[in-house]
Amino acid sequence: MGLVDTPDGAEFEAPTERGAVIAVAYGTVASETDLAGLATGDRITFDQLDSVTPQLCPCNVSEVDAPDREPLRDLYLGRDPPEAFAAQARTRRETLGLILHLARLGGDTVPLESERLLNICYYGAVRIEDEVVDADVPAGFSDTAARWKVFRAHDYFAFAVEALLTSWLAYLKRTEEADASLTEFKQQARSDAVCDRIAEQIGMSTLTPDTPLSAVLAAMWPDSTLSGLQEETTVAAVPMTHAASEDTLDSALQAALSESDWIGVYAAWPCLLLALSLRMASQTDSEAAAWGWLRSRTQSDLSPVRLREHLLMHLEAERSFEGFIDWFIDEYIITRGTEIAAGKGDGVTASRGYFEQTATGWRHVRDHTPWHWQARFDSAVTVLRDLALLDPDTSTTTVTPDGIALLDAEQEAS
């Protein structure tokens, strides 16, 4: 955040110009509360603590006369940041702005939750009870919202892959090592029961392992033709309430995992991966830049970028649904799982991977629990309340006049 730096030849970090301003503000608070005297005294009474708590509590920052409020606003809102920290400052400011946008959208009727923030960035909508409300991202926040959209695509991708890994581990746990067969597991993952569940889920009349992958895509999203995917401009995204949207499929996958409904897991994970690949086919300039950023940092790692590139190759090769399932299990579960085990093992102790192949079959090594990204969202909301951009009263989600001014300023700057 640009608060400290290590000067040339120095042994310790020192406050930067920005950090010094905050240090002076806290110095004022320390002086007014005789913090040094309290720290060096023999004892501190409860009465003394009660007397200084209102000034030392971080919540006091929200008061107009708090000496550290404006320096902290400058910091969190990225006002005049050091050049080296300008990009991070912008992302921080715009993310806080998106939370304020969410709060202003629904007032006190919409609980502030990370899921809703991500839905705004990903779908341009937010779910309020049983109703979905359009929540277009303000133009001034489009670049940061695009970063969060790509981040969520990666999160959906990771959850689907981890769900498949979990189903493979569950198969190994209930199967004797000598009987464990990768071929049998693949057959289970694309069985008639699974195909029937997928067909019902996405509205296909019939689906078999031999069905072309392109037909599955076309059934999921109306505009999902090969040419549309190649051109990256003509795939119309379905709303979050659609039967084949990531929101619907992710909910189905979570429910199936919680109930150890493996047919449900087998039916949901491939559709979730296909849906996010379709949504990321048509990209705005901001989304293309964020997608490129992800590509540059994942390269050959497992990611939705790599998945989309592989998906196009499978469509061009006219692969079947069965071919895609088998290939994905081999490439993204077995090969990657083996690489992880090799990277963590030292050749002496037992394997630290999730599974391993033995001379007689396959063996479960340790469990894995799929999880979605857990945001420090509540901390960000606390920051907004402390800075009095969101009402400090936690019983409301009212945006203060200063918070509205921030939103308006971002719009004018766009």
C-alpha positions, 0 to 999 in steps of 0.5 A: 500500500506504499506505507513503508519502504527500505531506503538505500543502505538502511537496515530497517523499513521506514515510513514513506511520505504517505505512511508518515501522515498516518503515523502522525495521525496515530501519534496524535491519538497516542498523545491524547490518550497517554498511550505511552504512559499506559504501556509503561505503567505498572498496571492499567485499571478498567476505568483507564481502559474505559476512558481511552477506548472511544479514541483508540477503537478503530471505529472512531475513525468514522467520526468527523474530527478523528485525526486519522480519518482523512489520511486513511480515506486517502489510503483506501481510496487511492488518492495520489498513490505512489506510482508503484502502487497506482494499479493496486490503489485503483483496484482497491478504490473501485472494489470498495466502490462496487460494494457501495454500488451494491449497497445503494442498489438495494438499500437495507433490503439487500444484505451485503454479501460477497456472492452478490458483489460477484454476481454483479460483476459476473452477470450484471445482476443480483438476486434479492430473495426470489427476484433477480434485479439488473445491476449493471456495473457503473462505467467507472468501475468496468475494469475492476469489475472485469477482473472480478468476473475473470476471477469468478470464472477461475473460481467456478472452474476450480470448484468444478475440477475439485468436485470431479477430483472428490468424486474420483477419491470417493470412488477409490475409497469405496473400491478395493485397490486391486479392483480400482479401474480408471476405465470403470470410473470414466464409465460411471462419469458418463453412464446412461444415468448421468447422460439422462440427468444432463439431458433433463438439466439442459433440456435435451431430448436425448444424450448419449456418450456418443453425442457430439460435444457441439450438440451439448453446447448448442442445447445449453446456450442457443448461440453456442456454435463453433463459429461463434466461439471462434469469433468470440463476438456472437455468443449471447450470454444466458441470464443467471436464472437460466437452467444452464447458467453457472449460477444454476449449475454451481448450485446443483453441484454444491447440492450433489456434493453435500449429499454424496450424489455422485450421479448429480456431481457427474452431471453438473461439473462438465456443464458448469465448465462448458457454461463458463467457457461460453460466457467468456467467449464474448468479451468487452475490452475490459474483460479481454484485458483481464482475460489476458492478464489471467492467461499471462499468469497461468500459462500451462497451469489449469485455468479457464483460459486453458480450458477454453483453448482446449474446448475449441480444439475438441469442437474443431476435431468433432469430439463426442461428449464421451471423448471430452469427459475421458480426456478431461479426466486424464488431463486435468485430474490424473495427470495434474494429480500425479504432478502434484504428488511428484512435486510434494513427495521427496522420494522417501516418505509416503506420497503426499498426493491425493491418490497414487497408482500402484502395481495392483491398481489405484489407491486413495491417499487423502481426502479433498474438500472443494470450496469456493473462494472466501472473500475478505468481504466483511473486512472491506465492509468494515473499512467502508463503515469506519471511513463513514462511506457506508453508515457506521450503524451495522443495522443498515446498509445506507450509503452516506453522502460521502460514499455517494460522492465517491460513486458519482466521482467515478462515474464522472471520471469514466 
